[in-house]
Amino acid sequence: MSVAPSRLRARAVVIDLDGTLLDTVADLAAAVNLMLAELGRDTLSEPVVASYVGKGADVLVHRALGGGLDARVDAALHARGAAAFARHYTVENGRHARPYDGVRGGLDAMRAMGLRLACVTNKPQVFADPLLERCGMRADFELVLGGDALPRKKPDPMPMLHAAGALGAAPHEVVAIGDSVNDALAARAAGMAVLAVPYGYNEGRDVRSLDTDGIVGSLLEAAARIDPIR
């Protein structure tokens, strides 16, 4: 059930990728398990991999190899794992990814309203661009900002502020939409309004615990809550 936010005014919208636009866990789990098998480790279930998603590929590799959200493995093992993951994910990226219900309609509605759109993700740029291309969404966004495009990634506000500037909007004129604590923290620190979707990968946490302006069931519902600033 969605929690209705108050109406929000915006010139631009910044949207997360994994867990917000696209259900990518099958691709990520496939690449993680190919990496683990290559290194002689036991494989993981999709729900476990989903709980490890949110802070980028490097952290995902640490978590998968170390077996926990706070796990860190030594540098040599991580380097082997990261290289294997990148090799396998290059093949798997977008193979099984699917947009969540309401994503296509939501993006179309936002663009029809004249809202400027950016996708800001912790996924490395080399994976983010081809994933959106393969899923037919790259043209929806004026900017796609990967997690390695700037010195800091979410939950730091740097990428959110960069996106706002690129879209010609002040931070308070931007609505950020995501599925995780990283999205909420980054947007709040940047001075943006925040909407959360309940269906993504919030590291196993309930999105109702996040500091947001509302929880929406889909991007289409989010679009209906935004009044464009003309």
Summary of the structure (lengths in Angstrom):
residues: 230
radius of gyration: 16.9
end to end distance: 31.5
largest distance: 57.1
contacts: 836
relative contact order: 0.22
helix: 45%
strand: 15%
